[in-house]
Amino acid sequence: GMPTETHGAGFERLLLTELTAKVERFPDDLAELPGSECTRLCAVLVQVARREQRTSLPPFIAKIVPALVERLRAQLEVLHTEEIALALALLSDLGYRDDYLSDCFAEALRARLPLREASVQLFCNALHALARQSVAAFLDLLSPLLQDLVSRDEEFLQEVQQLSNSLAIGLERTRDEIDVPERWLHHVHSSILGQESFEELSWAIDPHRLQEACLNWHQLRERWREQEMTER
């Protein structure tokens, strides 16, 4: 017979036809699906949702997502860092919001520290996705990430620059140093979102973690400035 297409629009249509035909059994069918395949399925759903060009998820996709999320959550510990970051970004693209899931993703990524050169952009991507999900989960990943960078030597200042660029906050000296932790977090979060962030600090945010993150960021900025002055 004809070979089965395993990628592209034809495969997506085949897959979704199969899924929607037995959507009630989907949680059971998904129970044995490897985490990497769950991430791939997320990507398929995002592509279909984009082609639908709707402001909300098509009903058949909306029925699939909760079971898919549960399977992903159960598989987080065995997923690779890039798969966790990708799944998080894809769920954000689908418009899926869940504070508990965001906390689980942040925890799973914290377990992947210390940072490696190859994973810097992955963590930056994850921070962008978490910023759209939950400011508390965003801080829960940003804070240990900054702590990890502070503990490194000068060679990691390039990674600090990359993180700064990704978060859209400058390392250079500005008139407003934003020393108050709450204002600093509001500035960072708003910079990523491209719009004004929270009006009041969430009760879910750990004030000690916020203070530590703000101090570490300013320490990294000072270290970067010193190197800039040395190289001139």
N, C-alpha and C positions, 0 to 999 in steps of 0.2 A: 504494500500500500504506500500511500504518500507519507513522507517523513513528517513527524510532528514538530511544529515550530515551537521553539523553547524561548523565544525572546520577541520583543517588538509588539506592535498593536495586536497582531493575530493571537499571540500567546496570551496577552492580557484579556482579550475578549473570551478566549477559551477558558481561562482560569476563572474569570468572574462569572461566566455562565454556569460553571460547575459549582462555584461557591454559593451563588444566589439560589440555585436549584435546591440546595439542601442547607439553607442558612440556619434552620433550627438545630441541625446536627453539627454545626460548625465548631462549637467549643470542644466537642468530643473528637472531631477529626483533627483539630489543631493541637491536641494534647501531646502528640508525638512529633510535631514539627520542630526541627532544630531552630535554635535562635537565629542563625544566619539566614534561614529561609523566611523567618518572620520579618526580618529587616527587609528582605527582598520583596515580600508581599506588601509591606508598607510603601515601598517605592512604586509598586504597581498601582496601588490605590491612589497615591498622590498624582500619578500621571493621568489616571482616569478622571479624578476629580477636577484636574486642571482643564481637561478637554470638555468636561461638562459645563465649565464656566459658570458655576453657580456660586452664590454667596454662602451657601451652606452645603453640607455633604449630601449627596444623593442618598435616599433612604436605604438602598441596599448596601451601600458602603457603611452608613451609620450603624447598621445592624451587625456588621462584621467587626468593626473597630474594637468594641469592648473586650470581646474574646481574644482578639489579637494582642491587645494591651496586656491582658492577664498572662498570656503565654510569654510575652517579652519580659514582663516583670519576673517571672519564674526563671528565666534564662539569663538574667543580667550577669550573674557571677561567672558564667562560662563564655560570654561574648568577648570578642576582642575590643580593644579601645575604640578602633575606628567604627566597629559595628554599633557600639553603644552611642557614640556621637552621631552617627548617621540616623539611627532609629529615632533618637530624640529630635533631631532636626526634621525628620519626615513627619513625625506625629504633630509637631508644631505647624508644619505646612498644611496638615489636614485640619488644623484648627482645634485639635484635641487638647483640652485643659484638665489637669488633674494634679492638685498640689501634692498628694501622696506619691503619685508616680514620679513627679519632678524630684521629690526628696530621694526616692529610690535611685533615680538616674544619677543625681549628684553624689550619693553615697558610693555607687558603683564606680564612678569616675575617680573619686578620692582614693579608692583602693588601688588605682592605676598609677598613683604618684609613687616615687619621684618622677619628675618630668624628664622626658628624653627629647632630644632635638627633633626627632621625627614626629613627635606627638604634640608639639606646640600648637600647630594650626588646628588639630583635632579638638584640643581643649578650648581654643578660641571659638571654634564653631559651636561647641557645646554650651559655652557661656552665652552666646547669642541666642541659642534656642531656649535656654533656661530663663533668660531675661524676659522672654515673651510668655513664659509659663508662670514663674513665681519668683519674686524678688528675694524671698528667703532662701529658696533652693539655689538661686544665682549666687548669693553671698556664701552659702555653704560650700560651693565649689571654688569661688574666687579666693576666699580667705586662705585655705590650705595651699592653693596654687601659688599665691604671693609668698606665703611662708616658705614654701619649697624653693622659690627663686632667691629669697633673701639668704637662705642657708648655703647657696652656691657661691662659687668664686666669681671673679670678674669676667670669666669667659662666657658667662651666661647673660651678659648685658644685651647681646643681640636678641635673645629670646624675650627680654624685658621690652625691648623696642618693638618686637613683633606683637607682643601682647598689647602694648600701648596703642599701636596702629589699629589693631582689631577692635579694641574697646572705644576707639575714636576719642581718646583723651591724651593730650599732649604731655610729653615728658619735660618740655622746656619750661623755664620759669615764667609764671604768669603773675598778673597783678593780684589775682585771687587764688591763693594757695589751697583753699578749701580744706582747712585744718579740722573743721568740725565734722566728726564721722558721719552724722546723719546727712549733712549737706554734701559731703564727698560721695556717699553712696547714691544719693539722688542725682548728682551730676553724672556719675558713671552710668547708672541705669538709664537715665534720660538720653545720654549720648548714644548708647546702643540702640535704643528704641527709635531715636530720631524725633522724639516728642517728649513732652513733660511726663515725668514718671509719677510715682505715688505722691499723694498729698500729705499723708501721715505715715509714720514708720509702723510697719506691721508688727503686731504682738509676737509673731512667730520668729522674729529676728533676734538672735542672741546678741545682746549689747557688747559682751566681751569679745565675741568673734568680730563684730563690726569694728570695735576699737583697734583690735589687732590688725585687721586687714588695712585700715586706714594708715596706721603707723608703718606697716610694712611697705605699702605703696610709696609713701613719702621717703622711706629709707632707700628704696630702689631708685626713685627719681634722683635723690642726692648722689647716689653711687654713679648713675648714668651721667649726671652733670659733671662730676669730678673727672670722669674719663674723657668727656667732651673737651674740657678745659686742658687736660693733659695732651690731647692729640692736636690741639691748635698750635 
